Structure formats: structure tokens, C-alpha cells
Amino acid sequence: MPKSILLVEDDASDADLTLIALRNNGIANDVALARDGAEALDYLFATGAHHGRDRNDLPALVLLDVKLPGMGGAEVLRRVRAQSYTRWLPVVMLTSSNEEQDLIECYDNGCNSYIRKPVNFDEFNQIVQLIGKYWLDTNLVAPVA
């Protein structure tokens, strides 16, 4: 059974487009959707609304937006990297931010990749296909600490 993907996206249209692109590319992994940084951390750390979830059942990949309400993506990433059991979790920043400071901050906090969402859906679909092929099929993930 394929492991899940955690999609952290506050914009409903962008979340829907990402889910469509995943399906279009035959990526059959279950997708958990978090609408903000706090919800993403609750999911990963099995707290809040996700209390009781097995925190060792980590997603195969986190697709994390940079611009989120409340806690931003870079701060979520910093907190994920601070925990031993989520330290090596693959986190791809999937964002429309063109700000160089966001790019630098995300790499400083340990993102695995930073990808700007293309505006054109066909190009976005292609990007999602490449993400799936590499991060879900090709990449080897370090074991949970």
C-alpha cells in the first residue's frame, strides 16, 4: 500500500488543482490535506485534531506551501526538522512565491526542494508528474530516527 502525501495548502483552488494533477499522473497515494501550518503540525505530531493518530505513520512526502495563514511554511519546516522522527521527512515547498527571501529561508530551514507553481495547468501537471516520479518512485528516504 502506498504511503500517504501531506498537502499543506490554504487556497482551496490550488489544493483542488494539486489533487487533480496527482490523479492525472496516476499518483494513487492517499492525500491528507492541511489548510494551515498548525494543522500540518498536528497531523505530523499526532496532536490536536489528530491526537491518537500513529505519529510514526509518516507521509512519504510533504508538499508545503510557503504563504500560509498564521504559521508560515518556513516555520512549519523548522519545527519538522527540529524533531528526530520527522527530521528526514521529504519536504517539497510547492508555492507561488517568487520572493528570494522565502527561497533562502526555506533552504535554511532544511527543505528538500523549492518549486514555484506554474500558472499554466499543463505545466503544473508536468511538475506534479516529476515530483511524483522522483520523490515517490526514485528517491530513497532515510529511516525514521
N, C-alpha and C positions, 0 to 999 in steps of 0.2 A: 504494500500500500504506500503510495507516495506521501511524503511528508507535506505538511501544510506550508502556506505562504502567509505572512502577516503583511497586509497592505495598510499603511498608515497614511490616510488621505482625508482631509476635511472637506474637500469640494466634491459634492455628490456626482456631478457630471464627470469629473476626472476619475473618480472611483469606478463609475459605470463603464467608462471607456477602457480603463485598465482591465476590468473583468471581461469585457468583450474581447479585447486583444488577447488576453490569456486563453480564452476559449477558442478564438480563431486560430491560434497557433497550437492547438492540441495539448495545452498545458492543463492536465486534469487534476492537479493538486487542489486540495481544499484551500479556500482563501478565508482567513479571518480578517475582518475589517475593523480598524480602529479609526475613529473620527478625530482624535487629538492625541497629543503626546502622553497625557495622563492615562488614557485608556490603553494605549500601546504598552506602557509600563505595567499596568495592572494585568494585562494579558501575559506578558513575558514573565513577570514575577509572581503570577498567581495570587494577586491581591485584589481588593475591592470587589467589583462585579465578577471577577474571575477567581475569587477565593475558592479553593478546593480543586481547581484545575491542576493537573500534574505539571509542576513547573519544569520538570526535566523533559517533558514532551515539547521540545522547542521546534519552531518552524524551520524549514530548510533554508528559508530566505526571508529577509525583511525588506520590503520596498517602502522607503520612508521619505515623505515629503519634508522639505526644509521649513516652509512657511506654514506653521500650524497655529491655531488659536491657543493662547495660554503658553504652555511649554513648547518651544520650537524644536524642530528636528535635530539640531546640533546638540541641544541639551539632552534629548532622549538618547541620542547616540552616546554622549558622555556617560550617562548613567548605565547604559547597557554595557559599555566597556569596563565600567568600574566593578562589575560583579564577575566572579570567577566562572560561574556556569553559563554566562552569556557573552563572555569576553571574545570568543572566537566566532560568534554567530555572524554569518554573512549579512551585511547591511549595505544595500544599494540605495543611495539617495536618488530618488526619481522626482524631479522638481522642474518647475518652470522658472525658477530664479536664475537670473543672469548676473547676479551680484558676485563679484570676485571674492568679497569678504565671506560670503556664505560658503563658497567652494573651499577656501582656505580653512575656515573654521571646521567644516565637516571632515576634511582630511586630518586636521589637527586632533580631532576627537576620535579618529580611527575608522572612518567609513572605508568600505572596500572598493567602492566605485561611486562616481558622481555623474549622473546622466541628466541632461536637460531634455525635457519632454518637447518633442517637435509639435508644432501647431497642426500640421497636416496629419490626419488619422492614418493614412497609408504608411507614412514614415514612422509614426508612433507604433503601429502594428509591427513593423520591421524591428524596431528597437526592442519591443517586448519579446519577439521571437528570439533575438540574440541573447537577451537577458536569460530567458528560459533555457536555451541551449547551453549557455556557458555555466550559469550558476546552479542549475538543477540537474544537468546531464554530465557536464565535463568536470567542473570544479570538485576537488576533494576538500571536505571540511574537517578541521581539527576536532578530535573528540572532546566531549564536554569535560571541563576540568572538575 
